[in-house]
Amino acid sequence: MDISRAEQRILHLLAQGGRIEITRDDNRKIEKLQLVTREGWAFSGLDLVTFRKLKQKKAIKSQGGRPYRITERGLVLVRAEQDNR
């Protein structure tokens, strides 16, 4: 299964230890999405459409109300990327 460049970038950040935090309104609808890297920086390239695509592909999931993390399926989908550190 092929994934887009934006999805690839998000999965790569999640594979390095990032998480997706969600803020919901009173009606339990998603109000705000925030991707936080392992260093604590906020990544602004995540939108609701991309989040839903990743969730539909079962590349991310949340357990027990905790932030969304990458799954085993997501690790298979993510391709290796050179890390410039």
Secondary structure by P-SEA (a helix, b strand, c coil): ccccaaaaaaaaaaaabbbbbbbbcccccccbbbbbcccccccccccaaaaaaaaaaccccccccccccccaaaaaaccbbbbcc
